[in-house]
């Protein structure tokens, strides 16, 4: 049976201001800006350095007051459709879990584990898809 192979993992860090966080990682830590969901006031962005990619996700102030106590991980997989079909039989999805193509060029699905850690499985797809 052909199985999906997991290749990389990208942590998604909560931040109060994505623009400021991107500037910090680029100017202070030597990362390069990889992407942002918007050019003005982004709510999601990423930086890369060598073989490391970190994603930065904006969170509202109420999230910080309530206490951030979970992690979000993006896991690169070669056969995301196969993995989706495998996990679909494991009773791990929530009502809104769906395999979808994103505006930022990935095919992905995600759900929360039993401890509210977010797991997003994705692969990049060609711009023509």
C-alpha positions as CSV (number, residue, x, y, z in Angstrom):
1,X,0.0,0.0,0.0
2,X,1.3,3.4,-0.9
3,X,1.6,5.7,2.1
4,X,2.1,9.4,2.5
5,X,5.6,10.5,3.6
6,X,6.0,13.4,6.1
7,X,9.0,15.6,5.1
8,X,9.2,18.8,7.1
9,X,7.6,20.6,10.0
10,X,7.0,24.3,10.3
11,X,6.1,25.8,13.7
12,X,3.4,28.5,13.6
13,X,4.2,31.0,16.3
14,X,1.5,33.3,17.7
15,X,2.4,37.0,17.5
16,X,0.6,40.3,18.3
17,X,1.8,42.1,15.1
18,X,2.9,40.1,12.1
19,X,4.7,43.1,10.5
20,X,6.7,43.8,13.6
21,X,7.5,40.0,14.0
22,X,8.6,39.8,10.3
23,X,10.9,42.8,10.7
24,X,12.4,41.3,13.9
25,X,13.2,37.9,12.3
26,X,14.6,39.5,9.2
27,X,16.6,42.4,10.7
28,X,17.6,40.9,14.0
29,X,17.8,37.1,13.4
30,X,19.0,37.0,9.8
31,X,15.9,35.3,8.3
32,X,14.5,36.2,4.9
33,X,10.9,37.2,4.3
34,X,9.2,34.2,2.6
35,X,5.6,35.3,2.3
36,X,2.7,37.2,3.8
37,X,-1.0,36.8,3.3
38,X,-1.4,40.6,2.7
39,X,1.0,43.3,1.8
40,X,-0.5,45.8,4.2
41,X,-1.3,44.6,7.7
42,X,-0.6,40.9,7.3
43,X,-2.2,38.4,9.7
44,X,0.0,35.5,8.5
45,X,3.5,35.4,7.3
46,X,6.7,33.3,7.1
47,X,10.4,33.6,7.3
48,X,13.2,31.3,6.2
49,X,16.9,30.8,7.0
50,X,18.9,27.9,5.7
51,X,16.6,24.9,6.1
52,X,14.4,26.5,8.7
53,X,11.0,28.0,8.0
54,X,8.9,29.7,10.7
55,X,5.3,30.9,10.3
56,X,4.0,33.8,12.2
57,X,0.2,34.1,12.9
58,X,-1.5,37.1,14.4
59,X,-3.7,36.6,17.5
60,X,-6.1,39.0,19.0
61,X,-5.4,40.5,22.4
62,X,-8.1,38.4,24.1
63,X,-6.2,35.3,23.0
64,X,-3.2,36.6,25.0
65,X,-5.3,37.4,28.0
66,X,-6.9,34.0,28.0
67,X,-3.4,32.4,27.8
68,X,-2.0,30.8,24.7
69,X,-1.6,27.1,25.7
70,X,-1.4,25.2,22.4
71,X,0.9,25.0,19.4
72,X,0.1,25.0,15.7
73,X,2.4,22.9,13.4
74,X,2.5,22.8,9.6
75,X,3.7,19.5,8.4
76,X,4.8,19.0,4.7
77,X,3.7,15.7,3.2
78,X,4.2,14.4,-0.3
79,X,0.8,12.8,-0.7
80,X,-1.6,15.1,1.2
81,X,-4.7,13.5,-0.5
82,X,-3.7,10.0,0.6
83,X,-3.0,11.2,4.2
84,X,-6.4,12.9,4.2
85,X,-8.1,9.7,3.2
86,X,-6.1,7.7,5.8
87,X,-7.0,10.1,8.7
88,X,-10.6,10.4,7.6
89,X,-11.1,6.8,8.8
90,X,-9.5,7.5,12.2
91,X,-12.3,9.7,13.7
92,X,-9.8,12.7,14.2
93,X,-11.5,15.3,12.1
94,X,-13.8,18.0,13.4
95,X,-16.9,19.2,11.5
96,X,-15.0,21.8,9.5
97,X,-12.0,19.7,8.4
98,X,-11.7,19.8,4.7
99,X,-9.0,19.2,2.1
100,X,-8.6,22.5,0.2
101,X,-6.4,24.5,-2.1
102,X,-5.3,27.8,-0.5
103,X,-4.6,31.3,-1.9
104,X,-1.0,30.9,-0.8
105,X,-0.4,27.9,-3.1
106,X,-0.9,24.9,-0.9
107,X,-3.3,21.9,-0.7
108,X,-4.0,21.3,2.9
109,X,-6.2,20.1,5.8
110,X,-5.9,20.5,9.5
111,X,-7.5,19.5,12.8
112,X,-6.7,19.7,16.6
113,X,-5.3,16.8,18.6
114,X,-6.8,15.8,22.0
115,X,-4.8,18.6,23.7
116,X,-5.8,21.3,21.3
117,X,-2.6,21.4,19.3
118,X,-3.2,22.3,15.7
119,X,-1.9,20.0,13.0
120,X,-2.0,21.2,9.4
121,X,-0.8,18.8,6.7
122,X,0.0,20.3,3.4
123,X,1.9,20.2,0.1
124,X,2.7,22.9,-2.4
125,X,0.9,22.8,-5.7
126,X,1.8,24.4,-9.0
127,X,0.4,27.9,-9.7
128,X,-1.6,26.5,-12.6
129,X,-3.8,24.3,-10.4
